[in-house]
Amino acid sequence: MTDPLDVARHLAVPGRRCGLVTDFDGVLAPIVDDPAASALLAGAAEVLTSLAGRLDVVALLSGRPVGFLAERAGLPGLLLLGSYGIESWEDGRARALPAVEAWRPAVAQASERLHAAFDDAAGIHVEDKGLAVAVHWRRAPDQAAAQSLTTAVVDELASTLGLHREPGKLVQELRAPLQEDKGTALRRVVADHGLQHVAYAGDDRGDLPAFAAVQELGGHALVVHSPEVAPEVAAVPGAVFESPAAFLDWLRTLDGLLSERG
């Protein structure tokens, strides 16, 4: 296990291009029953804005649509990357990688089928994400039964439509089957900005490629735990935080070290 303070000190070394890339839900925002109600923790916007002015890059890299990130965390200096990195927010609008456009009809068909299957199901919610569609069962009275039911439909759609299935915390998602994930997105950020050191913060299975990439790049994994943390995520070597609130405290520590650096 890595000491979080040591990571902060590495990012505050003078004369080195450093960046911080972080997920949104479960890291900067607590997981909530209603995905539409997700919001930054109180005080997070201020410290992220400050860090964006001190580090070479501060980026949000989320499975959420980039438009959602712009609405909830469109802060000065922040780089916003949505849909696992295939979308970016540039000049006030969302821009997607060209290869994803061909998969919009399949995602739309999957969304239609999921709504037809689950709109009347107790506690199951279908979330349209533009370039992806997710089905949540956090509010289901019997979560195990809801998981089994949704998995059968999602697996069938993934097979027939050729979409990629992405599991998460009481949610699974269908998206374009591109060789793109948070790991490839993180590598692009590092290359595009010439970073010499980077840390990545995440909390779920979709973050595993980014954790692997940041370690291969010689950086640090920042792992935010929760009662629902997947075993694969809990096993990631790195600095561990017991909650988004604990991670926010670390961000304040990092900001303080950077301010001392001048």
C-alpha positions in Angstrom: 0.0 0.0 0.0 1.3 3.5 -0.9 1.3 6.4 1.5 -1.1 9.0 0.0 1.1 11.8 1.4 4.1 10.4 -0.6 1.9 10.6 -3.8 1.1 14.2 -3.1 4.8 15.0 -2.6 5.7 13.3 -5.9 3.1 15.5 -7.7 4.5 18.6 -6.0 8.1 18.2 -7.1 9.2 21.5 -8.7 10.3 21.5 -12.4 8.4 18.3 -13.4 5.3 18.2 -15.5 2.6 16.5 -13.4 -1.0 15.7 -13.8 -4.0 14.3 -11.9 -6.7 12.4 -13.6 -9.8 11.3 -11.7 -13.1 9.6 -12.1 -16.3 11.4 -11.0 -18.9 9.1 -9.4 -17.6 7.3 -6.3 -14.5 9.5 -6.2 -15.4 13.2 -6.3 -19.1 12.5 -5.9 -20.7 9.9 -3.6 -22.6 7.1 -5.2 -26.4 7.8 -4.9 -29.5 5.9 -5.7 -30.5 8.2 -8.5 -27.7 8.7 -11.1 -29.2 12.0 -12.2 -28.7 13.4 -8.6 -25.0 12.8 -8.5 -23.0 15.9 -7.6 -19.6 17.0 -6.5 -18.9 17.0 -2.8 -19.2 20.3 -1.1 -15.8 22.1 -1.5 -14.6 19.8 -4.3 -15.2 22.5 -7.0 -13.0 25.0 -5.2 -10.0 22.6 -4.7 -10.2 21.2 -8.2 -10.2 24.8 -9.6 -7.2 25.6 -7.5 -5.3 22.4 -8.5 -6.0 23.1 -12.2 -4.1 26.3 -11.8 -1.1 24.6 -10.1 -0.7 21.3 -11.9 0.0 20.9 -15.6 -3.2 18.9 -16.1 -6.2 18.1 -14.0 -8.7 15.9 -15.8 -12.0 14.2 -15.1 -12.2 10.9 -16.9 -15.6 9.3 -16.4 -18.1 6.8 -17.9 -20.6 9.6 -17.8 -21.4 11.6 -21.0 -19.1 14.6 -21.2 -22.1 16.9 -21.3 -23.0 15.7 -17.8 -19.5 16.5 -16.6 -19.6 19.9 -18.2 -22.9 20.6 -16.4 -21.7 19.3 -13.0 -18.0 20.1 -13.1 -17.3 22.5 -15.9 -14.7 24.3 -13.9 -11.9 26.7 -15.2 -8.9 24.8 -16.4 -10.4 21.3 -16.0 -10.0 18.8 -18.9 -13.3 16.9 -19.3 -13.3 13.4 -20.8 -16.6 11.4 -20.9 -17.8 8.0 -22.0 -14.6 6.3 -20.9 -12.5 8.8 -22.8 -14.1 8.7 -26.2 -15.7 12.1 -25.7 -14.1 15.5 -24.8 -15.5 18.9 -24.1 -14.1 21.5 -26.5 -15.2 25.0 -27.2 -18.5 24.5 -25.4 -19.5 21.3 -27.1 -19.0 17.5 -27.0 -16.6 16.0 -29.5 -16.5 12.2 -29.9 -13.8 10.0 -31.5 -14.9 9.5 -35.2 -14.9 5.7 -34.9 -17.8 5.7 -32.3 -20.3 7.4 -34.6 -21.0 4.2 -36.5 -22.2 2.6 -33.3 -24.9 5.1 -32.4 -27.7 3.1 -34.1 -26.8 -0.1 -32.2 -26.7 1.9 -28.9 -30.1 3.4 -29.7 -31.6 0.0 -30.5 -30.2 -1.4 -27.2 -31.7 1.6 -25.3 -35.1 0.9 -26.9 -35.0 -2.7 -25.9 -33.9 -2.0 -22.4 -36.6 0.6 -21.8 -39.2 -1.9 -23.1 -37.9 -4.6 -20.8 -37.4 -2.6 -17.6 -39.3 0.7 -17.5 -42.1 -1.0 -15.5 -39.7 -3.1 -13.3 -39.5 -2.0 -9.7 -36.2 -0.4 -8.8 -34.6 -0.9 -12.2 -33.6 2.3 -14.1 -32.4 2.6 -17.7 -30.0 5.6 -18.2 -29.5 6.9 -21.7 -25.9 8.2 -22.1 -25.9 9.1 -25.7 -22.9 7.0 -26.8 -23.9 4.2 -24.3 -26.8 3.0 -22.3 -26.8 1.7 -18.7 -29.2 -0.2 -16.6 -29.1 0.3 -12.8 -30.7 -1.9 -10.1 -29.5 -0.1 -6.9 -33.1 0.7 -5.9 -34.5 -2.8 -6.6 -36.1 -4.5 -3.6 -34.3 -7.7 -4.5 -30.9 -6.7 -6.0 -29.7 -10.2 -6.7 -32.9 -11.1 -8.7 -32.6 -7.7 -10.5 -29.0 -8.4 -11.4 -29.8 -11.8 -12.8 -32.7 -10.4 -14.8 -30.8 -7.5 -16.3 -27.7 -9.5 -17.0 -29.7 -11.9 -19.2 -31.0 -9.1 -21.3 -27.8 -7.1 -21.5 -25.8 -10.2 -22.4 -28.3 -11.0 -25.2 -28.1 -7.4 -26.6 -24.3 -7.4 -26.4 -24.2 -10.6 -28.4 -26.8 -9.6 -31.1 -25.8 -6.0 -31.5 -22.0 -6.4 -31.1 -21.8 -4.0 -28.2 -19.3 -4.1 -25.3 -20.7 -4.9 -21.9 -19.2 -2.9 -19.0 -20.1 -4.0 -15.4 -20.1 -1.6 -12.5 -21.5 -1.1 -9.0 -25.1 -2.3 -9.3 -25.1 -1.3 -12.9 -24.0 -2.6 -16.3 -23.6 -0.7 -19.5 -23.6 -1.3 -23.2 -21.2 0.8 -25.4 -19.3 0.7 -28.7 -16.8 -2.2 -28.9 -13.8 0.0 -29.6 -10.3 -0.6 -28.4 -10.8 2.4 -26.2 -11.1 2.5 -22.4 -9.9 4.7 -19.5 -6.4 3.3 -19.9 -6.0 4.4 -23.6 -7.6 7.7 -22.6 -5.1 8.2 -19.8 -2.2 7.4 -22.1 -3.5 10.1 -24.5 -3.6 12.7 -21.8 0.0 11.9 -20.7 1.3 12.0 -24.3 -0.7 15.1 -25.4 0.5 17.1 -22.4 4.0 15.7 -22.1 3.5 14.7 -18.5 6.4 13.2 -16.6 4.3 12.0 -13.6 0.6 11.3 -13.3 -1.8 9.9 -10.7 -5.2 8.4 -11.4 -8.1 8.1 -9.0 -10.9 5.6 -9.5 -13.3 3.3 -7.6 -14.8 0.7 -10.0 -14.1 -2.0 -12.6 -14.2 0.5 -15.4 -11.1 2.1 -13.8 -9.0 -1.0 -13.9 -7.5 -0.2 -17.4 -6.5 3.3 -16.1 -5.0 1.8 -12.9 -2.9 -0.6 -15.1 -1.9 2.2 -17.4 -0.8 4.6 -14.7 1.3 2.0 -13.0 3.0 1.1 -16.4 3.7 4.8 -16.9 5.4 4.9 -13.5 2.6 6.9 -11.8 0.3 6.2 -8.9 -3.0 4.5 -8.5 -5.4 6.3 -6.1 -8.1 3.8 -5.1 -11.3 5.0 -3.5 -13.1 2.2 -1.6 -16.7 1.8 -0.7 -18.9 -1.0 0.9 -19.5 -2.2 -2.7 -15.9 -2.2 -3.9 -15.2 -5.0 -6.3 -12.5 -7.5 -5.3 -10.4 -6.7 -8.4 -10.5 -3.0 -7.5 -9.7 -3.7 -3.8 -6.6 -5.7 -4.9 -5.1 -2.8 -6.9 -1.8 -1.7 -5.4 -1.7 2.0 -4.6 -2.9 4.7 -2.2 -6.2 3.8 -0.6 -9.0 6.1 0.5 -12.0 4.9 2.4 -14.5 7.3 0.9 -14.8 10.3 -1.5 -14.7 12.5 1.6 -11.2 11.1 2.5 -10.1 11.6 -1.1 -11.3 15.2 -1.0 -9.2 15.7 2.1 -6.2 14.4 0.2 -6.9 16.8 -2.6 -6.7 19.7 -0.1 -3.4 18.3 1.2 -2.0 18.2 -2.3 -3.2 21.7 -3.0 -1.5 22.9 0.1 1.8 21.3 -0.9 1.6 22.9 -4.3 0.8 26.3 -2.9 4.0 26.0 -0.7 6.0 25.2 -3.8 4.8 28.5 -5.3 
